[in-house]
Amino acid sequence: MSGDEDDYDVFLQSWEPSESLRHATLPRNLNDPLIRDRFMNGGIYTGSVIRSEYASGTKAMDVQEIVARGHDFFRSKHKEWAAAFGDYVLGRGVPNEKLDAFVTRFSNLWVDGTARRQASSEMLAIKASIRDFDLLCCPDTAGCFVEETINDCIQPLFTPKEMAAVFEANNGLIDALIPDYIDFLGAEAPWLS
C-alpha cells in the first residue's frame, strides 16, 4: 500500500460484489422492478436474492409477478402460438419426431434446474444443433458468445437447416407478438416507462 492510499482505497481495490448483486445487475435484470424488489427486500442485506426453493415439476410464481409479467397473456395465446410454431417448422422439413423431442425437452428439462438444462444429453443435443448452425452460418465468430462450449462428439438433434427453421419460427413469433404483449401490459408496466 502506498502512502497515498487509505483503508477505503484498499477496500475498493479488493471488493467483490455479492452473488445477489451480480444477479440483480445482469443486463436482463437491471430494469426489472421485481428483481430490484427481491434484491432490496433481503438480498442487499443477506447476500442472496429471495428465490423459490428448488422443487421438481411445475414452478409457482408469486401473484404479484403473475400480474406484472402478464402471465395471462401467454396462457391465453399458448395453443395458438404452439400451433403456428409447429406448422412453420414442419412446413420447413423438420421431422415431427424431432419437433416433438425439442418441445418435450424444453418443457420438461430446461425449466427443471441447472443440471438438466446444462448437462442432460437431451439438452446438449439441442445445444450441439445450435453449435453446428453457428459454425455453418458464422464461421468467423462461431462460439464467440458461448459460455460453455459443447464437445464436438455430442450429436445434434437438428441439422443446421432444421435449426434455421426453428430460429425463423421463433423470431417470427417474437416479431409478431411483442407489440401485442406490450399493449396487454399497458402503460402501467414499470419497465416500459
Buried (B, 14 or more C-beta within 10 A) or exposed (E): EEEEEEEEEEEEEEEEEBEBBEBBEEEEBEEBEBBBBBBEEBBBEEEBBEEEEEEEEEEEEEEEEEEBBBEEBEEEBEEEBEEBBBEBBBEBEBEEEBBEBBBEBBEEBBEBBEEBBEEBEBBBBBBBBBBBBBEBEEEEEBEEEEEEEBEEEBEBBBBBEBBBBBBEBEEEBEEEBEEEBEEBBEEEBEEEE
